[in-house]
Amino acid sequence: MFNEDEMILEARHVTRRFPASGGRSLLACNDVNLKMYKGKTLGLVGESGCGKSTFMRFLVSLDKPTEGEILYHGRDITRLKGEELRQNRQNIQMVFQDPSGSFNPKMRVRDIICEPLMNYNRIKASEKDKVAREFLRMVDLPEEFADRYPHNMSGGQRQRVAIARAIALEPEIIVMDEATCALDVSVQKTIIELIVGLQKKKNITIGFIAHDLGLIQSFAHQIAVMYLGNIVEVLPGDEIDKNARHPYTQALLGAIFDLNMDFTKKIESIESEAPSPLDVPPGCPFQDRCDCKSDRCCKDHPKLIELEPGHQVACHKYDRP
């Protein structure tokens, strides 16, 4: 499916445990193995609390896994410290869900966009206005927005500024954490079009976190489905409609509402709720919500197996003992 020579980042056996009361631990990520490729988008999708944001925070060094390694061009970035860590931040940038929370409200847009460039001595203070206006044009905002403050802009405009700041250092990877979920549907579409356009122009690799499978399948080259800290399926984005195999992925597809959908088909939802991450049952984590549960599902934890090139699934239906 993808050329392995173009793989730029690989997560190997990444696990994250958080201490909890009573001597227990919360397993946020469990043996996650994923790859990211040059100029491609990896969509990480799942319900709230499944661990997708926790995993992506490892890529930008906002947290470290308890176990495992994340190799960026063969180098484990989870081990970096001090100046090495600071320099590596130029390569992987992040766009947060709420740009207002990541902006200093006392800074003008020109200073917000150029702050990363100033931090790494890429430009002089006298060049900020010119550079900021260039990046505003890249994200389809008027140049005069350089003089504005974040609170004088709409949510979609603020997110465009956040994207401009993220690409300012010309990173190889951009992580987007639910970057469109707080926006109107019409604005979401224009932001996605902007992201796709910048990716093609600059050959950027994107990690996009979402809980909306309908949105992510529209532009992601590869989709990883996460449930209770576990990757349960990985497949090409353009094949998810017809080739999804895991019962959880199929349930997510069944819950999608779209104006172009076949309205003769019933929109379905998963009736029960996911168990607490502090009380995950042994065996398959999805067993209590699955109609295909067998005795083996209650005992053995399913591992990802390859059904065909580029398509992996963790389900005992396909893992014959």
PyMOL commands that set and color helices and strands:
alter all, ss='L'
color gray80, all
select helices_A, chain A and resi 4-6+21-23+52-59+77-79+82-88+99-102+109-119+125-138+143-147+150-152+155-167+185-202+213-216+237-243+247-254+287-289+296-298
alter helices_A, ss='H'
color red, helices_A
select strands_A, chain A and resi 7-19+25-37+41-45+67-72+75-76+92-95+173-177+205-210+222-227+230-236+305-308+311-313
alter strands_A, ss='S'
color yellow, strands_A
deselect
rebuild
show_as cartoon
